[in-house]
Amino acid sequence: MFGRKSGTYLAWKKLGQYYAALPDQAEVANLGSSVSKADFDFSLWDTEGVCLAGEPQTLYYDEQMLRQFSEKIRKGANIYICLFFFSFLVEFYEADRANYKYYFFLDRNRIQGYHRGKELLLKNFPCLLDASLAKEEIRTFLKSCLDMFGKRKKLTGETETIPAREADREAAKRWICLWNREFGWDADPKLTEEQMRTADRVFEIVERLVEYCREKGFKPVIVLAPVSRHMKELLPHETIQTCFWQYIERLTDQGCEMADLYHSGLFPDETYFEDALKLSGKGKRVFNEYLGKGEGRQCTDIH
């Protein structure tokens, strides 16, 4: 109990086990946040790859992950740095909860806001740090009890299937609303001076990442992830030009290799996407095959 059996807590422990068992001499690695973690699937590659992306994960932690686990990656490996429209606007998450998973696999000096007391609580009584873990555990327990006694309501009859195009459009709208709330925007998104200062600081992290890759003998590749057509139609393009594309142009001028799947035309319709942002199984195959060919390899089939 105490939150240690909640799905979230078990997922954190599983991450710790994954990173503790990383193979030596990995041939490729990816960094990034939720999209990178979802879209990269090295089981489709004929090579040994490690996922250093998180859900979610700031570029600060991208840098810390690469620095800590770089000895597990062979010289000459491709390091895919996956960037998204608003990557440069998030320097850190205000909620300390975003740091908790890193207590299971990162050195303490790399964890933002690290405190020995927090670590002791997290490893023994996590609910005292985050009450939602205990609530999640209780909900899971109650659900299992209801399942056991067959008292959960079962859906009967046919369920309505939403056409893929409409579902994709609605998903894109939900993402836009979420980002507007996160960044304090209204219907006409405008960047604040502080947001632009944040973007400049975060861009410096990307520059350090690229430089570190080169120092270690890795090959940094900037990945511009694809999104669906409906998402492209709804994005605030003027805002994104200021907080994203201008920085991508600077990286290009600095000689960074780009894997531009955003403009590639490889994902022509909504069937390639799960929710207008993350890829479907079909989209994942195209995504990983495209990057896998960059490694001189083909992907295996999705099962």
N, C-alpha and C positions, 0 to 999 in steps of 0.2 A: 504494500500500500504506500501511502505518502506520496503518490504521484509517480512512483518508479515503474508502474505497470501501464501507464498511459501510452497511447500510440506515439505521441510526440517524443516522450522520454526514451522509449525503446528505439525510435528512429535515431536519436542522438547517439545512443550506445552503439547502434549498428554502424554509424559513421565512424566512430572510434575504432571499431573492429576492422572496418574496411581500410582505414589509413594505417593501422598497425600492421596490416598484412600486405601492404603494397609490394609488388614485385620490384626487383632491381632491374635497372636498365630498360625502363619503359621507353618505347619508341615515339610516343606522342602523348600530349596532355592537353586538356582544355581548361580554361578559366572562364569565369562569368557568373551570372546570377541564374534565376529560375529557367529562363529560356535555354541557356547553354546546357544546364543540367538535364533538361528534358529532351533536347534535340540531339545531342551527341550520344551515340550508342556504339561503343567500341566492340561490342559483340558482333557487329556487322562488318568489322574491319578484320583483315588478315594480318593483324599486328597487335602488339601489346600496348594498350593505352590506359592512362589513368585519368579519372575525372577529379579535377580540383575545383570544380564549380560548386556553388551552394544555392540553396533555395530558402530565402534570398541571400545575396552576397554582394557586398560593396567592393569597389576596386581596392580599397585599403586591404581587405581580407584576401583578394586575389593576389596581391603582392606578398602578403604574409604566407599564404599557402605555398606559393611557388618557392619562396626562399627556404621554407622549412623542408619541403619535400624534393628539392632540386637534385639531391644526391641519388634519388630513385630514378632519375631520368637520364638517359644516355646522351652523350655529346652528339650534336647534330639533329636532335629531335625537334619536330615541329611543336611549338607551343601556341595553341589557338586562343587568342584573347578575344572573347565574344563581347561586342559592345552593342548597346541598345540606345534608343533615342534619348532616354533620360538617365543614362549611366553617369553622366558628369554632374548631375544635379543632386546626387546622394553621396555625401561624404561619410556619413554614419547614420544609423537608425537611433532615434531618441530612446526607444524602449530597450532597456538593458537585456531583455529576453532574447534579442537578436544575437547577443554574444554568447549565450549559454552553451550552444552546441559545440563551440570551439574549445570549451573546457575539457572535452573528451579527446582532443587530438592535437591541439596547438600548444606550443610552449607558452608559459604564463606571460612572458614579456611581450608576446604578440597579441594578446587578448585585450581589447579596449575595455577599460574599467575593471581590470582584473583585481580581485580581492580574495585572499586566502579563505576568509570566512564564507564568501559566496561559494567557493569551490567545495568546502566541507558540507555546506547545506545541500548543494546541488547533487553531490554524490551520495548523500544519506537521506535527507529530508527535503527533496526538491519542491514539495508543495509549500514550504515555508518561504521559498523565494518566489514562486509563481503558483498562486492558488488554482489557476485554470488547469494545471496538471492533475490535481486531485479531482476536480470536477470532471475532467475528461475520463479519468480512471473509473469514477463512479458510474458515469453514463455507459461506459463499455461493460462494466459489471452487470448493470441492470439490463442492458440489451442482451447479454449472454443468458441471463436468467429467463427473460421473456422468450428467447429462442428455445431454451431448453424445455420449457413447459408449453410451447406451441401457442402462446397467447399473443404473438405479434400479428397484427393485421396483415393479411396477404392481399396483394393487389389482384383484382379479378377483371376479366374482360380485356378488351383491346386497349392499348395505350396509343395516344395520338403521336404520330411521328412528324416532327417539324422538318420541313424541307431544309437541306443543307445550306442553301443560299441564305434563307431567312435566319437560320440558327447562327450562321457566321456573322451576319449583319448585327444581330442582337448582341453577340459576344463582343464584337468590336465596340459597340456603344457602351457596354458595361466597363470595358477596359478604359475607355476615354473618361467616363465618369469617375472611375477609381483614381486615375492619375490627376484629374482636376481637383479632387478632394485632397489627395496626398500633397500636391504642390500649392494648394491654396488659390487655385484659379477659378474663374467663372467661365461663362460661355466664350469669353474673348481672352484666352491665356496670354498673360504678359509676364515676362521674366522680371524679377526684382533685382536690384543691385546686389543683394546678398546672394541670390541664386547664381548670378554670373561670377561672383567672386568664388563661390563654391565650385563652379564649373572649371575655373582656372586652376584651383588647387587640385581637383581630382584629375585634371588633364596631366598635371605634373606627375601623378602616380603612374599613369599610363606610360609616360616618357621614361620613368624609372624602371618600369617593368620591361620595356623594350630594351633599354640599356643593359639591364641585368641579364636578360636572355642572351644578348650578344656577348657579354662578358663570360657567361658559362658555356658558350659554344652552342646554344640553342638557336633555332630559327623562329623568331616571333612572326605570327601571322594574325592580322586583325580580321576578325570575322564580323561581317555586317549581316545580321540574321534577317531572314525573310519574314514578311507579314502578309496577310491576305489583302486582296483588292479592296474589300470594304474598309479594312483598317487604314489603308493608304488614303482612302477618300476622306476619312474623318480626322486624320492627324492634323494638328496645327502647324502647317508647313513653315510659316515664317518663324515661329518660335523654335522649331527644331533646327532650322538653318542656323540660328544663333547659338543654341545650346548643344548642338551635335555636329552638324555637317561641317561647320567651319573648323572644328577640331580634327575631324577626319581628313580634311584637306591639308591641315598642318602635318598630320602624320604621314600622309602621302608625300608631301614635300620633303619630309625627313627620310624618305626612302623605305618606309614600312611596306611590307607586302600586304595586299588586301585580298580577302576572299569575299567578294561583294555578292552575296546571294540575294540581297534586297532588290537589286536592279537586274538580276540574272535572267528573269523570265522562266526559270525552271519550276516555278510554283504558280501556274496560270489560273487556278480556280480554288474554290473553298474546300474541295475534297482533299487538298494537301494539308489542311489545317484542322486542328482539333477544336480550337476556340478563337480563331482569327489571329492567334499569336504563336502558341505552341503547335508543333507539327503533328499531323496524324501519322499512322504507320506508313502510309504511302509517301507522305512528305519526308519522313525520317529517312526512308530508303534513298530518296533523291539527294537529300542533304548530305548524308554520310557517304554516298557513292561519289558525289562531287568532290568532297574533301579527301576521301580515300584515294581517288585518282591522283590527287596532288601528292600523295605519298607513293605513287606508282603502283597502287594496289586497287583491287576491286572489292566491293562489299559482298558478303554472302547474302542469301535470301532472308527476308523476314519470315519468321515462322508464325 
